[in-house]
Amino acid sequence: MDAEGARHRDAETDLISAREALVHRISEAVSSQGFYLAHVDSPPGQVLTDLRWAAQLAGRALDRRTRTYASAVGRRVPGKITVIVAPVEIRTAAEVPGRDAARTVIEDLLDVRGAVSAHTRSA
């Protein structure tokens, strides 16, 4: 095998290892705190795609359905997109605090309070 082929194989191995590590980090965070939170550089491109893919695999590993939410650029962190991965359902009472914390972040990302407030004022 030539040097170019070896470098290409090593780069592929590094990419697979990085993706597996991301799946593990998401699984660990969802298990321990009830959600995974990340701030991604804008424009996100492949990073956001990889993150959503990893969230699906983490959900499968945990035997949970997850949902991924993303903010507008700069919503929480200047120049970045905030992404949260959370399970769709809770299974035990011990998961309620994590669900509530995730819900607060998701509502902020989606500006639910502002939309409800604007709707109430216009009615």
DSSP file (Angstrom, degrees, kcal/mol; ACC not computed):
  #  RESIDUE AA STRUCTURE BP1 BP2  ACC     N-H-->O    O-->H-N    N-H-->O    O-->H-N    TCO  KAPPA ALPHA  PHI   PSI    X-CA   Y-CA   Z-CA
    1    1 A M              0   0    0      0, 0.0     2,-0.0     0, 0.0     0, 0.0   0.000 360.0 360.0 360.0 134.9    0.0    0.0    0.0
    2    2 A D     >  -     0   0    0      1,-0.1     4,-1.9     4,-0.0     5,-0.2  -0.291 360.0-104.7 -79.1 168.5    1.4    3.4   -0.9
    3    3 A A  H  > S+     0   0    0      1,-0.2     4,-2.3     2,-0.2     5,-0.2   0.865 119.6  54.0 -62.6 -38.3    1.7    6.3    1.5
    4    4 A E  H  > S+     0   0    0      1,-0.2     4,-2.2     2,-0.2    -1,-0.2   0.916 109.0  48.4 -63.7 -43.6   -1.4    8.1    0.0
    5    5 A G  H  > S+     0   0    0      1,-0.2     4,-2.3     2,-0.2    -1,-0.2   0.882 110.8  51.0 -63.9 -38.8   -3.6    5.1    0.5
    6    6 A A  H  X S+     0   0    0     -4,-1.9     4,-2.4     2,-0.2    -2,-0.2   0.903 110.0  49.3 -66.3 -41.4   -2.4    4.7    4.1
    7    7 A R  H  X S+     0   0    0     -4,-2.3     4,-2.4     2,-0.2    -2,-0.2   0.908 111.0  50.2 -64.3 -40.6   -3.2    8.3    4.9
    8    8 A H  H  X S+     0   0    0     -4,-2.2     4,-2.2     2,-0.2    -2,-0.2   0.922 111.7  47.7 -63.0 -44.3   -6.6    8.0    3.4
    9    9 A R  H  X S+     0   0    0     -4,-2.3     4,-2.3     1,-0.2    -2,-0.2   0.905 112.1  49.8 -63.3 -42.1   -7.3    4.8    5.4
   10   10 A D  H  X S+     0   0    0     -4,-2.4     4,-2.5     2,-0.2    -2,-0.2   0.891 109.5  51.5 -64.1 -39.6   -6.1    6.5    8.6
   11   11 A A  H  X S+     0   0    0     -4,-2.4     4,-2.2     2,-0.2    -1,-0.2   0.902 110.4  48.7 -64.7 -40.9   -8.3    9.6    7.9
   12   12 A E  H  X S+     0   0    0     -4,-2.2     4,-2.4     2,-0.2    -2,-0.2   0.905 111.4  50.0 -64.1 -41.8  -11.4    7.3    7.5
   13   13 A T  H  X S+     0   0    0     -4,-2.3     4,-2.5     1,-0.2    -2,-0.2   0.906 110.6  49.7 -63.2 -42.4  -10.5    5.4   10.7
   14   14 A D  H  X S+     0   0    0     -4,-2.5     4,-2.4     2,-0.2    -1,-0.2   0.897 110.6  50.2 -63.0 -40.7  -10.2    8.8   12.6
   15   15 A L  H  X S+     0   0    0     -4,-2.2     4,-2.3     2,-0.2    -2,-0.2   0.918 111.8  47.0 -64.5 -44.3  -13.6    9.9   11.2
   16   16 A I  H  X S+     0   0    0     -4,-2.4     4,-2.5     2,-0.2    -2,-0.2   0.914 112.6  50.1 -64.2 -42.3  -15.3    6.7   12.3
   17   17 A S  H  X S+     0   0    0     -4,-2.5     4,-2.3     1,-0.2    -2,-0.2   0.902 110.2  50.3 -62.4 -41.3  -13.7    6.9   15.7
   18   18 A A  H  X S+     0   0    0     -4,-2.4     4,-2.0     2,-0.2    -1,-0.2   0.905 111.6  47.8 -64.8 -41.1  -14.8   10.5   16.1
   19   19 A R  H  X S+     0   0    0     -4,-2.3     4,-2.2     2,-0.2    -2,-0.2   0.905 111.6  49.8 -66.4 -41.0  -18.4    9.6   15.1
   20   20 A E  H  X S+     0   0    0     -4,-2.5     4,-2.1     1,-0.2    -2,-0.2   0.887 109.8  51.8 -63.8 -38.2  -18.4    6.7   17.5
   21   21 A A  H  X S+     0   0    0     -4,-2.3     4,-2.6     2,-0.2    -1,-0.2   0.883 108.3  51.4 -64.8 -38.4  -17.1    9.0   20.3
   22   22 A L  H  X S+     0   0    0     -4,-2.0     4,-2.5     2,-0.2     5,-0.2   0.912 108.3  50.8 -65.1 -42.7  -19.9   11.4   19.6
   23   23 A V  H  X S+     0   0    0     -4,-2.2     4,-2.5     1,-0.2    -2,-0.2   0.921 112.0  48.6 -58.5 -43.8  -22.5    8.7   19.8
   24   24 A H  H  X S+     0   0    0     -4,-2.1     4,-2.7     2,-0.2    -2,-0.2   0.921 110.5  49.8 -63.6 -45.1  -21.0    7.7   23.2
   25   25 A R  H  X S+     0   0    0     -4,-2.6     4,-2.4     2,-0.2    -2,-0.2   0.909 112.9  47.0 -61.6 -42.2  -21.0   11.3   24.5
   26   26 A I  H  X S+     0   0    0     -4,-2.5     4,-2.7     2,-0.2     5,-0.3   0.935 112.7  49.3 -65.1 -45.6  -24.6   11.8   23.5
   27   27 A S  H  X S+     0   0    0     -4,-2.5     4,-2.3    -5,-0.2    -2,-0.2   0.924 112.6  47.9 -58.1 -46.2  -25.6    8.4   25.1
   28   28 A E  H  X S+     0   0    0     -4,-2.7     4,-2.6     2,-0.2     5,-0.3   0.920 113.3  47.1 -62.1 -45.3  -23.8    9.3   28.3
   29   29 A A  H  X>S+     0   0    0     -4,-2.4     4,-3.0     2,-0.2     5,-0.9   0.917 112.8  48.1 -65.8 -43.8  -25.3   12.8   28.5
   30   30 A V  H  X5S+     0   0    0     -4,-2.7     4,-0.8     4,-0.2    -1,-0.2   0.905 115.4  46.5 -63.7 -40.3  -28.9   11.6   27.8
   31   31 A S  H  <5S+     0   0    0     -4,-2.3    -2,-0.2    -5,-0.3    -1,-0.2   0.901 122.1  34.1 -67.2 -41.4  -28.5    8.8   30.4
   32   32 A S  H  <5S+     0   0    0     -4,-2.6    -2,-0.2    -5,-0.2    -3,-0.2   0.869 136.5  14.2 -88.5 -37.5  -27.0   11.0   33.1
   33   33 A Q  H  <5S-     0   0    0     -4,-3.0    -3,-0.2    -5,-0.3    -2,-0.1   0.481  99.1-111.0-119.8  -4.2  -28.7   14.4   32.7
   34   34 A G  S  <<S+     0   0    0     -5,-0.9     2,-0.3    -4,-0.8    -4,-0.2   0.369  89.0  37.0  93.5  -6.0  -31.6   13.7   30.4
   35   35 A F        -     0   0    0     -6,-0.8     2,-0.4    51,-0.2    -2,-0.2  -0.978  69.1-125.4-165.3 165.5  -30.3   15.6   27.3
   36   36 A Y  E     -A   85   0A   0     49,-2.5    49,-2.6    -2,-0.3     2,-0.4  -0.981  23.7-167.2-120.8 134.2  -27.2   16.4   25.3
   37   37 A L  E     +A   84   0A   0     -2,-0.4     2,-0.3    47,-0.2    47,-0.2  -0.979  11.3 167.7-125.8 133.2  -26.4   20.0   24.5
   38   38 A A  E     -A   83   0A   0     45,-2.7    45,-3.1    -2,-0.4     2,-0.5  -0.977  28.1-141.5-141.4 154.5  -23.8   21.3   22.0
   39   39 A H  E     -A   82   0A   0     -2,-0.3     2,-0.4    43,-0.2    43,-0.2  -0.982  24.9-163.1-117.8 119.8  -22.8   24.6   20.4
   40   40 A V  E     -A   81   0A   0     41,-3.4    41,-3.2    -2,-0.5    -2,-0.0  -0.844  22.3-110.7-110.3 136.2  -21.9   24.1   16.7
   41   41 A D  E     -A   80   0A   0     -2,-0.4    39,-0.2    39,-0.2     6,-0.1  -0.293  50.3 -87.6 -60.4 147.0  -20.0   26.6   14.6
   42   42 A S  S    S+     0   0    0     37,-1.4    -1,-0.1     1,-0.1     0, 0.0  -0.866 113.5  39.9-103.5 138.3  -22.0   28.3   11.9
   43   43 A P  S    S-     0   0    0      0, 0.0    -1,-0.1     0, 0.0    -2,-0.1   0.526  78.8-169.1 -76.4 141.7  -22.4   27.4    9.1
   44   44 A P    >   +     0   0    0      0, 0.0     3,-1.8     0, 0.0     4,-0.4   0.837  22.8 155.2 -74.7 -34.7  -22.8   23.9   10.5
   45   45 A G  T >> S+     0   0    0      1,-0.3     4,-1.3     2,-0.2     3,-0.5  -0.151  74.8   1.2  47.8-125.8  -22.7   21.8    7.3
   46   46 A Q  H 3> S+     0   0    0      1,-0.2     4,-3.0     2,-0.2    -1,-0.3   0.779 126.0  67.8 -65.8 -28.8  -21.6   18.3    7.9
   47   47 A V  H <> S+     0   0    0     -3,-1.8     4,-2.4     1,-0.2    -1,-0.2   0.923 102.2  45.1 -59.5 -45.4  -21.2   18.8   11.6
   48   48 A L  H <> S+     0   0    0     -3,-0.5     4,-2.3    -4,-0.4    -1,-0.2   0.888 113.1  50.9 -67.2 -38.6  -24.9   19.2   12.1
   49   49 A T  H  X S+     0   0    0     -4,-1.3     4,-2.3     2,-0.2    -2,-0.2   0.931 111.9  47.3 -62.2 -45.7  -25.7   16.2    9.9
   50   50 A D  H  X S+     0   0    0     -4,-3.0     4,-2.8     1,-0.2    -2,-0.2   0.888 110.8  52.4 -62.9 -39.6  -23.2   14.1   11.8
   51   51 A L  H  X S+     0   0    0     -4,-2.4     4,-2.2    -5,-0.2    -1,-0.2   0.916 110.3  46.7 -65.0 -43.1  -24.7   15.2   15.1
   52   52 A R  H  X S+     0   0    0     -4,-2.3     4,-1.9     2,-0.2    -2,-0.2   0.905 113.2  49.7 -64.8 -40.9  -28.2   14.3   14.1
   53   53 A W  H  X S+     0   0    0     -4,-2.3     4,-2.1     1,-0.2    -2,-0.2   0.932 111.5  48.4 -61.8 -46.1  -27.0   10.9   12.8
   54   54 A A  H  X S+     0   0    0     -4,-2.8     4,-2.8     1,-0.2    -2,-0.2   0.867 107.8  55.9 -63.6 -36.3  -25.1   10.3   16.1
   55   55 A A  H  X S+     0   0    0     -4,-2.2     4,-2.3     2,-0.2    -1,-0.2   0.896 107.4  49.1 -63.4 -39.7  -28.2   11.3   18.1
   56   56 A Q  H  X S+     0   0    0     -4,-1.9     4,-2.2     2,-0.2    -2,-0.2   0.928 113.1  46.4 -64.9 -43.9  -30.3    8.6   16.3
   57   57 A L  H  X S+     0   0    0     -4,-2.1     4,-2.5     2,-0.2    -2,-0.2   0.887 111.2  52.1 -66.2 -38.2  -27.6    6.0   16.9
   58   58 A A  H  X S+     0   0    0     -4,-2.8     4,-1.9     2,-0.2    -1,-0.2   0.918 108.8  51.3 -63.1 -42.4  -27.4    7.0   20.6
   59   59 A G  H  <>S+     0   0    0     -4,-2.3     5,-3.6     1,-0.2     4,-0.5   0.913 110.4  48.4 -59.6 -43.5  -31.1    6.7   20.9
   60   60 A R  H ><5S+     0   0    0     -4,-2.2     3,-1.0     3,-0.2    -2,-0.2   0.911 109.1  52.9 -63.0 -41.9  -31.0    3.2   19.4
   61   61 A A  H 3<5S+     0   0    0     -4,-2.5    -1,-0.2     1,-0.3    -2,-0.2   0.846 115.2  41.4 -62.1 -33.3  -28.2    2.3   21.8
   62   62 A L  T 3<5S-     0   0    0     -4,-1.9    -1,-0.3     2,-0.2    -2,-0.2   0.438 112.2-120.7 -90.7  -1.4  -30.3    3.5   24.7
   63   63 A D  T < 5S+     0   0    0     -3,-1.0     2,-0.3    -4,-0.5    -3,-0.2   0.913  75.2 122.2  56.7  45.2  -33.5    1.9   23.2
   64   64 A R      < -     0   0    0     -5,-3.6     2,-0.5    -6,-0.1    -1,-0.3  -0.962  65.9-124.9-133.2 148.5  -35.0    5.4   23.2
   65   65 A R        -     0   0    0     -2,-0.3    23,-2.9    -3,-0.1    24,-0.4  -0.838  35.4-167.4 -89.8 131.7  -36.5    7.6   20.5
   66   66 A T  E     -B   87   0A   0     -2,-0.5     2,-0.4    21,-0.3    19,-0.0  -0.806  13.2-150.9-118.2 160.6  -34.7   11.0   20.5
   67   67 A R  E     -B   86   0A   0     19,-2.7    19,-2.2    -2,-0.3     2,-0.5  -0.987  10.1-145.7-129.0 142.3  -35.5   14.3   18.9
   68   68 A T  E     -B   85   0A   0     -2,-0.4     2,-0.4    17,-0.2    17,-0.2  -0.924  13.9-170.8-111.4 130.3  -32.9   16.9   17.9
   69   69 A Y  E     -B   84   0A   0     15,-2.8    15,-2.4    -2,-0.5     2,-0.4  -0.929   1.5-166.7-118.7 143.3  -33.6   20.6   18.1
   70   70 A A  E     -B   83   0A   0     -2,-0.4    13,-0.2    13,-0.2     2,-0.1  -0.989  10.5-139.3-132.6 141.8  -31.4   23.4   16.7
   71   71 A S        -     0   0    0     11,-2.4     2,-0.1    -2,-0.4    39,-0.1  -0.335  31.5 -91.8 -86.9 171.5  -31.5   27.1   17.3
   72   72 A A    >   -     0   0    0     37,-0.4     3,-1.9     1,-0.1    10,-0.4  -0.454  65.1 -74.7 -71.5 158.7  -31.0   30.0   14.9
   73   73 A V  T 3  S+     0   0    0      1,-0.3     8,-0.2     8,-0.1    -1,-0.1  -0.371 119.1   6.6 -58.8 128.8  -27.4   31.2   14.6
   74   74 A G  T 3  S+     0   0    0      6,-3.0    -1,-0.3     3,-0.5     7,-0.1   0.518  85.8 130.0  79.0   5.9  -26.5   33.2   17.7
   75   75 A R  S <  S-     0   0    0     -3,-1.9    -2,-0.1     5,-0.4     6,-0.1   0.915  94.1  -0.5 -59.9 -44.2  -29.6   32.5   19.7
   76   76 A R  S    S+     0   0    0      1,-0.3    -1,-0.1     4,-0.3     5,-0.1   0.708 141.5  31.3-114.1 -35.3  -27.7   31.4   22.8
   77   77 A V  S >  S-     0   0    0      3,-0.4     3,-2.2     0, 0.0    -3,-0.5  -0.994  92.8-105.2-129.6 126.0  -24.0   31.7   21.8
   78   78 A P  T 3  S+     0   0    0      0, 0.0     3,-0.1     0, 0.0    -4,-0.1  -0.218 101.7   2.0 -53.6 129.5  -22.8   34.4   19.3
   79   79 A G  T 3  S+     0   0    0      1,-0.2   -37,-1.4   -38,-0.1     2,-0.3   0.519 114.9  97.3  75.0   5.8  -22.0   32.9   15.9
   80   80 A K  E <   -A   41   0A   0     -3,-2.2    -6,-3.0   -39,-0.2     2,-0.5  -0.870  68.1-129.8-127.0 158.9  -23.0   29.4   16.9
   81   81 A I  E     -A   40   0A   0    -41,-3.2   -41,-3.4    -2,-0.3     2,-0.5  -0.924  23.8-140.8-103.8 129.7  -26.0   27.1   16.6
   82   82 A T  E     -A   39   0A   0     -2,-0.5   -11,-2.4   -10,-0.4     2,-0.4  -0.797  19.7-169.2 -93.2 131.4  -27.1   25.5   19.8
   83   83 A V  E     -AB  38  70A   0    -45,-3.1   -45,-2.7    -2,-0.5     2,-0.4  -0.964   5.7-171.8-123.3 135.9  -28.3   21.9   19.4
   84   84 A I  E     -AB  37  69A   0    -15,-2.4   -15,-2.8    -2,-0.4     2,-0.5  -0.991   7.2-162.1-128.1 138.0  -30.1   19.8   22.0
   85   85 A V  E     +AB  36  68A   0    -49,-2.6   -49,-2.5    -2,-0.4   -17,-0.2  -0.980  21.6 166.5-117.0 126.0  -30.8   16.0   21.8
   86   86 A A  E     - B   0  67A   0    -19,-2.2   -19,-2.7    -2,-0.5   -51,-0.2  -0.983  39.1-102.8-139.9 148.9  -33.5   14.8   24.2
   87   87 A P  E     - B   0  66A   0      0, 0.0   -21,-0.3     0, 0.0     3,-0.0  -0.399  25.8-133.5 -66.8 149.9  -35.6   11.6   24.5
   88   88 A V  S    S+     0   0    0    -23,-2.9     2,-0.3    -2,-0.1   -22,-0.1   0.845  86.3  26.2 -73.7 -34.3  -39.1   11.9   23.3
   89   89 A E  S    S-     0   0    0    -24,-0.4     2,-0.3    -3,-0.0    -1,-0.1  -0.874  73.4-129.5-127.7 159.3  -40.6   10.2   26.4
   90   90 A I        -     0   0    0     -2,-0.3     3,-0.1     1,-0.1     6,-0.0  -0.826  12.7-169.0-104.6 151.5  -39.6    9.8   30.0
   91   91 A R        +     0   0    0     -2,-0.3     2,-0.3     1,-0.2    -1,-0.1   0.695  66.1  24.5-111.1 -27.4  -39.7    6.4   31.6
   92   92 A T  S >  S-     0   0    0      1,-0.1     3,-1.5     0, 0.0     4,-0.3  -0.913  76.5-111.1-137.7 163.2  -39.3    7.0   35.3
   93   93 A A  G >  S+     0   0    0     -2,-0.3     3,-1.5     1,-0.3    -1,-0.1   0.798 113.9  67.8 -63.2 -28.0  -39.9    9.8   37.8
   94   94 A A  G 3  S+     0   0    0      1,-0.3     4,-0.4     2,-0.1    -1,-0.3   0.716  94.7  58.0 -65.2 -19.1  -36.1   10.2   38.1
   95   95 A E  G <> S+     0   0    0     -3,-1.5     4,-2.3     1,-0.2    -1,-0.3   0.552  81.2  88.5 -86.9  -7.9  -36.1   11.5   34.5
   96   96 A V  H <> S+     0   0    0     -3,-1.5     4,-2.8    -4,-0.3     5,-0.2   0.913  84.4  51.4 -61.2 -46.1  -38.5   14.4   35.2
   97   97 A P  H  > S+     0   0    0      0, 0.0     4,-2.3     0, 0.0    -1,-0.2   0.908 112.3  47.2 -59.5 -39.8  -35.8   16.9   36.2
   98   98 A G  H  > S+     0   0    0     -4,-0.4     4,-2.5     2,-0.2    -2,-0.2   0.898 112.5  49.6 -65.7 -40.2  -33.8   16.2   33.1
   99   99 A R  H  X S+     0   0    0     -4,-2.3     4,-2.7     2,-0.2    -1,-0.2   0.913 111.4  49.0 -63.9 -42.3  -36.9   16.5   30.9
  100  100 A D  H  X S+     0   0    0     -4,-2.8     4,-2.0     2,-0.2    -2,-0.2   0.897 112.0  48.3 -65.3 -40.3  -37.8   19.8   32.5
  101  101 A A  H  X S+     0   0    0     -4,-2.3     4,-1.9    -5,-0.2    -2,-0.2   0.919 113.3  47.9 -64.9 -43.2  -34.3   21.2   32.0
  102  102 A A  H  X S+     0   0    0     -4,-2.5     4,-2.9     1,-0.2    -2,-0.2   0.912 109.6  53.3 -62.8 -42.5  -34.3   20.0   28.4
  103  103 A R  H  X S+     0   0    0     -4,-2.7     4,-3.0     1,-0.2     5,-0.2   0.899 106.7  52.4 -60.6 -41.3  -37.8   21.6   27.9
  104  104 A T  H  X S+     0   0    0     -4,-2.0     4,-1.9     2,-0.2    -1,-0.2   0.924 112.5  44.4 -60.8 -45.1  -36.6   24.9   29.2
  105  105 A V  H  X S+     0   0    0     -4,-1.9     4,-2.6     2,-0.2    -2,-0.2   0.922 114.3  49.8 -66.0 -43.4  -33.6   24.9   26.8
  106  106 A I  H  X S+     0   0    0     -4,-2.9     4,-2.6     1,-0.2    -2,-0.2   0.922 109.7  50.6 -62.4 -44.8  -35.8   23.8   23.9
  107  107 A E  H  X>S+     0   0    0     -4,-3.0     5,-2.2     1,-0.2     4,-0.8   0.896 111.9  48.3 -61.1 -38.8  -38.4   26.5   24.6
  108  108 A D  H  <5S+     0   0    0     -4,-1.9     3,-0.5    -5,-0.2    -2,-0.2   0.919 111.1  50.3 -66.1 -42.9  -35.7   29.1   24.6
  109  109 A L  H  <5S+     0   0    0     -4,-2.6   -37,-0.4     1,-0.2    -2,-0.2   0.902 119.0  37.1 -60.4 -41.2  -34.3   27.8   21.4
  110  110 A L  H  <5S-     0   0    0     -4,-2.6    -1,-0.2    -5,-0.2    -2,-0.2   0.478 104.8-129.6 -91.5  -3.0  -37.6   27.9   19.7
  111  111 A D  T  X5 +     0   0    0     -4,-0.8     4,-2.0    -3,-0.5    -3,-0.2   0.897  47.7 161.1  54.2  45.0  -38.7   31.1   21.4
  112  112 A V  H  >< +     0   0    0     -5,-2.2     4,-2.7     1,-0.2     5,-0.2   0.903  68.9  52.7 -62.8 -43.0  -42.0   29.4   22.5
  113  113 A R  H  > S+     0   0    0     -6,-0.3     4,-2.7     1,-0.2    -1,-0.2   0.915 109.7  48.5 -61.9 -42.1  -42.6   31.9   25.3
  114  114 A G  H  > S+     0   0    0      2,-0.2     4,-2.5     1,-0.2    -1,-0.2   0.889 112.5  48.7 -64.5 -39.6  -42.2   34.9   22.9
  115  115 A A  H  X S+     0   0    0     -4,-2.0     4,-2.1     2,-0.2    -2,-0.2   0.900 113.5  46.2 -67.9 -40.5  -44.5   33.2   20.3
  116  116 A V  H  X S+     0   0    0     -4,-2.7     4,-2.5     2,-0.2    -2,-0.2   0.917 113.8  49.2 -67.1 -43.0  -47.2   32.5   22.9
  117  117 A S  H  X S+     0   0    0     -4,-2.7     4,-2.3    -5,-0.2    -2,-0.2   0.912 112.0  47.8 -62.7 -43.6  -46.9   36.0   24.3
  118  118 A A  H  X S+     0   0    0     -4,-2.5     4,-1.8     1,-0.2    -1,-0.2   0.886 112.5  49.7 -64.2 -38.9  -47.2   37.6   20.9
  119  119 A H  H  X S+     0   0    0     -4,-2.1     4,-1.0     2,-0.2    -2,-0.2   0.901 110.9  49.4 -66.7 -40.8  -50.2   35.4   20.1
  120  120 A T  H  < S+     0   0    0     -4,-2.5     3,-0.4     1,-0.2    -2,-0.2   0.903 110.4  50.3 -65.7 -41.5  -51.8   36.4   23.4
  121  121 A R  H  < S+     0   0    0     -4,-2.3    -1,-0.2     1,-0.2    -2,-0.2   0.862 110.9  49.1 -65.3 -35.1  -51.2   40.1   22.8
  122  122 A S  H  <        0   0    0     -4,-1.8    -1,-0.2     1,-0.2    -2,-0.2   0.689 360.0 360.0 -79.5 -16.4  -52.8   39.9   19.3
  123  123 A A     <        0   0    0     -4,-1.0    -1,-0.2    -3,-0.4    -2,-0.2   0.469 360.0 360.0 -80.6 360.0  -55.9   38.1   20.5
